[in-house]
Amino acid sequence: MIYSLSFTKEQFIALKSLLYKNFTSYKGTHEIELRFGKLNDTKFISNVNPDKFRLLRDKIKNDTEITNTVYTQDTVYSKKNVRKIVSSSHTTYEKKDKTKFDISVVSGFESSAKIKDQTAIRFGHAIEQTIEQKEYDSIHKQESTRVRDRTTFHFTDFQLDFTLVNSDNKVEYEIEAELSPHFTKILLKEGDKAFIKFVN
């Protein structure tokens, strides 16, 4: 792997609490992800340096453990915790209920790609469910728009997304890792045993 991480005891406990948060009142699919970026004061910024984005993407695309590579383009319209995703072939509506935890200083954060300024990681755990268009339309909040151009590298237990995002006439570069549905189920079912595998 490109990155190796080590956690303080407090970070370890907080991360474990996030992963095993009680979502029993929600129906939908569990999604666990790690988003790379930095903190500006207390605000997490997922936009990474474009040169380092390309460097890491180009390095990973030659990894022999990749099982599939997928390229997608879509536009995401968001209001509160719901969103409409429009691609060339279809439109979907989703709702996400999520919690997050930011690690601002990661000791032992090393990169064989010589990327030194990725100073924060946001861990997220969400419940994602498909909704009807009428539920999306019923929410009267300001709508944001993000145009995405994404390359996804699939591995056995996770996927890596490299996304160019155009929003408010600004281009941002986002990198995130998402656990596969299969490994997420194992992680949530087996508890401590699978959690140790996840953080090592």
Number of C-alpha atoms within 10 A of each C-alpha: 7 12 11 14 12 14 17 12 9 9 15 13 11 15 22 16 12 19 23 14 14 9 14 6 5 12 11 14 15 22 19 24 20 19 22 21 24 23 18 10 7 9 9 18 16 20 19 17 16 14 10 17 18 13 14 19 18 11 11 17 14 9 12 8 12 16 11 11 14 10 12 12 14 17 19 19 16 20 17 14 12 21 23 21 17 16 14 9 6 8 13 14 20 18 22 19 15 17 14 16 17 22 19 18 15 17 13 11 16 16 15 11 13 11 17 11 11 20 16 21 22 20 21 19 22 21 17 18 16 15 15 12 14 9 12 20 13 8 13 9 10 8 13 13 17 19 19 22 16 19 19 20 22 20 17 13 13 18 19 22 20 21 22 21 21 16 15 10 8 8 15 16 22 22 22 19 19 19 22 19 15 11 16 21 15 14 21 15 12 10 13 12 11 16 17 11 9 13 13 9
